[in-house]
Amino acid sequence: MKVYRLILCTLLLAWAGMQQVDSQNKLKEENMQYNPLTPEEERVIVHKGTERPFTGEYVNTKDSGTYVCKRCDAPLYRSDDKFDSHCGWPSFDDEIPGAVKRVPDADGMRTEIICANCGAHLGHVFTGEGFTPKNTRHCVNSVSMKLIPAVQKQPAGKPELKKAYFASGCFWGTEYYFMRAKGVVSTAVGFMGGHVEHPTYRQVCQKNTGHLETTEVVYDPKETSYENLVKLFFETHDFTQTNGQGPDIGPQYLSCIFYSSPEEKQIAEKYIRILTGKGYKVATQLRPASTFWKAEDYHQQYYEHKGTTPYCHVYRKIF
């Protein structure tokens, strides 16, 4: 009898735990703030419609960058995984790990793909067609995505600039060093990596938006390189600290490189290996770049206007 009671108690506790998880997931979905959608975007993303073939914005584009969810800005696909299947919709043979969820389609035959973060309908996935060595085709509606370009287009006659994104604690100090680096054209501070649209500094300080304080670096690749920027990033903060940066403690102050292409990721990984070989325990995260939300004006070029120097960022040569 005691054994049966023990089993019953165990089952009841497990059921209660499942109910709590379901409630937490529902609360998260209710509190998640989504981007506003046009009627056509809502038809596809919310009501699982399909855009007409060969009409989508990204069917033929070959621009480099990261494709993110139109509804929640979560990174979904990299441009390097895009290929031309001549099916009328953008096709990818791989997704960013953990970004896309597969579920049985209502027709009982196909497999639907949805954004793992917000559940937005993306399209369908097919295997065994032999288009690429990965033998997988994510057939995605253009209207379900937006492309975050890796390269900033410039008017004719002007140099083609690139953008890079770094988080290393208080963005005032991060920007201080990057804005003085050779080849850097401009900088801005803001937020990246979270789920809140148009976050304010006050919201991010509450530590529940998922955003990191981030510096956007616009640079001329003819004057400097992404590799030089990565080295400067590591040489101007404590990349071994796991809970913030210096006296600034919290998830918004973590060390992170937001990469916009596989090449950028490879360079970041290269220098993490170099640092590890030197005996450092690197805490820096690597994440795909998503929407950069610019912070309030009074945060921009803070130390330049104040006439002081950073309190938690110090340059020290490592490489």
C-alpha positions in Angstrom: 0.0 0.0 0.0 2.9 2.4 0.9 4.4 1.6 -2.5 1.2 2.6 -4.3 1.0 5.8 -2.3 4.6 6.6 -3.1 3.9 6.1 -6.9 0.7 8.2 -6.7 2.6 11.0 -5.0 5.4 10.9 -7.5 2.8 11.1 -10.4 1.0 14.0 -8.8 4.3 15.9 -8.3 5.3 15.3 -11.9 1.8 16.4 -13.1 2.1 19.6 -10.9 5.5 20.3 -12.4 4.2 19.9 -15.9 1.4 22.3 -15.1 3.8 24.8 -13.7 6.0 24.6 -16.8 2.9 25.0 -19.1 1.8 28.1 -17.1 5.3 29.6 -17.3 5.4 29.0 -21.0 2.0 30.6 -21.5 3.0 33.6 -19.4 6.1 34.0 -21.4 4.1 33.9 -24.7 1.6 36.4 -23.3 4.4 38.8 -22.1 6.5 38.5 -25.3 6.2 41.7 -27.4 6.0 41.1 -31.1 6.7 43.4 -34.0 3.5 44.8 -35.7 2.5 42.9 -38.8 0.8 43.9 -42.0 -2.4 42.0 -43.0 -0.4 39.9 -45.5 2.3 39.2 -42.9 -0.4 38.2 -40.4 -2.0 35.9 -43.0 1.2 34.0 -43.4 2.9 34.2 -40.0 -0.1 33.8 -37.7 -2.7 32.0 -39.9 -0.2 29.7 -41.7 -0.8 31.0 -45.2 1.6 30.9 -48.1 2.8 33.8 -50.3 2.6 33.3 -54.1 5.7 31.7 -55.6 8.4 33.9 -57.1 6.9 37.0 -55.5 8.8 37.2 -52.2 11.5 39.8 -51.5 14.2 37.2 -50.8 13.6 34.6 -53.6 16.7 35.7 -55.6 18.7 37.8 -53.2 22.3 36.8 -52.6 23.2 39.5 -50.0 25.2 38.4 -47.1 23.8 38.5 -43.6 21.4 36.9 -41.1 17.7 36.2 -41.7 15.6 36.9 -38.6 12.0 36.2 -37.7 9.7 39.0 -38.9 7.6 38.8 -35.8 10.2 38.5 -33.0 13.6 39.2 -34.6 15.1 35.9 -33.5 17.9 34.8 -35.8 16.8 31.9 -38.1 19.1 31.4 -41.1 22.5 32.4 -42.4 22.9 33.7 -45.9 25.6 31.1 -46.5 23.0 28.3 -46.1 20.7 29.8 -48.8 20.6 28.2 -52.2 18.5 28.4 -55.4 16.0 25.5 -55.6 13.9 27.1 -58.4 10.8 26.4 -56.3 9.7 30.0 -56.0 10.5 30.5 -52.3 13.8 31.2 -50.5 15.5 27.9 -49.7 18.0 27.0 -47.0 19.7 23.7 -46.4 20.4 24.4 -42.7 19.2 26.6 -39.9 20.9 28.4 -37.0 21.0 25.7 -34.2 17.9 25.7 -32.1 16.2 28.5 -34.1 13.6 26.4 -36.0 11.1 23.9 -34.7 9.6 21.2 -36.9 6.0 20.1 -36.3 3.6 17.8 -38.3 1.6 19.9 -40.8 -2.2 19.9 -40.6 -2.4 18.2 -43.9 -0.8 15.1 -42.3 1.8 14.8 -45.1 4.3 17.6 -44.8 6.5 19.0 -42.0 5.8 22.6 -40.9 8.7 24.8 -39.7 8.1 27.5 -37.1 10.2 30.0 -35.2 11.3 28.3 -32.0 11.1 31.5 -30.1 7.6 32.8 -31.0 5.9 30.1 -33.0 5.7 32.1 -36.2 4.9 30.1 -39.3 7.9 30.0 -41.7 7.0 27.4 -44.3 7.9 23.7 -44.7 11.0 21.5 -44.7 11.7 18.7 -47.1 14.4 16.1 -47.2 15.8 13.6 -49.7 15.6 15.9 -52.7 19.4 16.0 -53.4 19.7 19.8 -54.0 22.8 20.1 -51.7 25.0 17.6 -49.8 22.9 18.3 -46.7 19.9 16.9 -48.6 17.5 19.3 -46.8 15.4 22.2 -48.1 13.8 24.7 -45.8 11.2 26.3 -48.0 10.5 29.6 -46.3 8.1 32.5 -47.0 10.0 35.7 -47.6 7.3 37.6 -45.7 8.2 35.6 -42.5 11.7 36.9 -42.4 13.8 40.0 -42.7 17.5 40.2 -43.6 20.0 41.8 -41.4 22.8 42.7 -43.9 26.5 42.1 -43.0 27.5 44.9 -45.3 26.3 48.5 -45.2 25.6 49.7 -48.8 27.1 53.1 -49.7 26.3 55.5 -52.5 28.4 55.3 -55.6 31.9 56.7 -55.2 32.0 56.1 -51.4 33.8 53.2 -49.7 31.7 50.1 -48.8 31.5 50.0 -45.1 30.8 47.1 -42.8 29.2 46.8 -39.4 30.4 44.8 -36.4 28.7 44.3 -33.0 30.4 43.8 -29.6 29.2 43.6 -26.0 31.8 43.9 -23.2 30.0 45.4 -20.2 29.0 49.0 -20.0 28.6 50.2 -23.6 30.1 53.6 -22.7 33.5 52.0 -22.2 33.2 49.6 -25.1 32.5 52.5 -27.5 35.3 54.6 -26.0 38.0 52.4 -27.4 36.3 51.4 -30.7 35.5 55.0 -31.7 39.3 55.8 -31.5 40.4 52.8 -33.5 42.0 53.2 -36.9 39.5 52.5 -39.8 36.4 53.0 -37.6 34.0 55.5 -39.3 31.3 55.7 -36.6 30.0 54.0 -33.5 26.7 53.8 -31.7 25.6 52.1 -28.5 22.4 50.2 -27.9 21.0 46.8 -27.2 21.0 43.4 -28.9 20.1 39.8 -28.3 16.8 40.1 -26.4 13.1 39.7 -27.0 11.8 43.2 -26.3 11.3 45.5 -29.3 12.6 49.1 -29.0 13.9 48.6 -25.4 14.7 51.5 -23.2 17.8 51.7 -21.0 15.5 51.5 -17.9 13.9 48.3 -19.3 17.2 46.6 -19.9 18.4 47.5 -16.4 15.6 45.4 -15.1 17.6 42.4 -16.3 14.6 40.5 -17.9 14.7 41.7 -21.6 17.5 39.3 -22.7 19.3 42.2 -24.3 23.0 43.0 -23.8 24.5 46.5 -23.9 26.1 46.5 -27.4 28.3 48.7 -29.5 27.7 49.0 -33.2 31.0 49.6 -35.0 30.9 50.9 -38.6 34.3 50.5 -40.3 36.1 50.7 -43.6 37.5 47.3 -44.5 40.2 49.0 -46.6 41.5 50.7 -43.5 41.1 48.0 -40.9 39.8 44.4 -40.6 37.3 42.5 -38.5 40.2 40.6 -37.1 41.7 43.9 -35.7 38.4 44.8 -34.1 38.1 41.4 -32.5 41.6 41.8 -31.0 40.7 45.2 -29.7 37.6 43.8 -28.2 39.5 41.2 -26.2 42.2 43.7 -25.2 39.9 46.2 -23.6 37.8 44.2 -21.1 38.0 41.2 -18.8 36.7 38.4 -21.1 37.0 35.9 -18.2 34.3 37.4 -16.1 31.1 35.5 -16.1 28.6 37.7 -14.3 29.1 41.1 -15.8 32.1 43.4 -16.3 34.0 44.9 -13.4 31.6 46.4 -10.9 28.7 46.2 -13.3 27.0 42.9 -12.5 24.0 41.5 -14.5 23.1 39.7 -17.7 23.1 42.9 -19.7 26.8 43.3 -19.1 28.1 39.9 -20.4 30.9 39.6 -22.8 29.6 38.6 -26.3 30.5 38.9 -30.0 27.5 39.1 -32.3 28.6 37.8 -35.6 27.0 38.6 -38.9 28.5 35.9 -41.1 30.3 32.5 -40.8 33.6 34.3 -41.5 33.1 36.6 -38.5 32.3 33.6 -36.3 35.4 31.8 -37.5 37.6 34.8 -36.7 36.1 35.1 -33.2 36.6 31.4 -32.6 40.2 31.6 -33.8 41.0 34.2 -31.1 39.2 32.3 -28.4 41.4 29.4 -29.2 44.5 31.6 -29.1 43.4 33.0 -25.7 42.6 29.5 -24.4 46.1 28.4 -25.5 47.5 31.3 -23.5 45.9 29.9 -20.4 42.8 32.2 -20.2 39.4 30.8 -19.4 37.3 32.7 -21.9 33.7 33.5 -20.9 32.8 35.4 -24.1 29.7 34.2 -25.9 29.3 34.0 -29.6 25.8 34.7 -30.9 24.3 35.5 -34.4 23.6 39.2 -34.8 20.0 40.3 -34.7 18.3 43.6 -34.6 20.4 46.4 -33.1 18.2 48.8 -31.0 20.0 52.1 -30.6 20.0 53.5 -27.0 18.9 57.0 -26.0 20.9 60.0 -27.3 22.5 60.8 -23.9 24.3 57.4 -24.0 26.0 58.0 -27.3 29.7 58.9 -27.2 29.2 59.3 -23.4 32.9 59.7 -22.4 33.6 62.0 -25.3 31.0 64.4 -24.1 31.8 64.0 -20.5 35.5 64.4 -21.0 36.5 61.5 -18.8 37.7 57.9 -19.3 36.1 54.5 -18.6 36.0 53.1 -15.1 35.7 49.5 -16.0 37.6 49.2 -19.4 41.3 49.3 -19.6 43.5 48.6 -22.6 46.1 45.9 -22.2 48.1 44.4 -25.1 47.6 40.6 -25.4 48.2 39.7 -29.1 
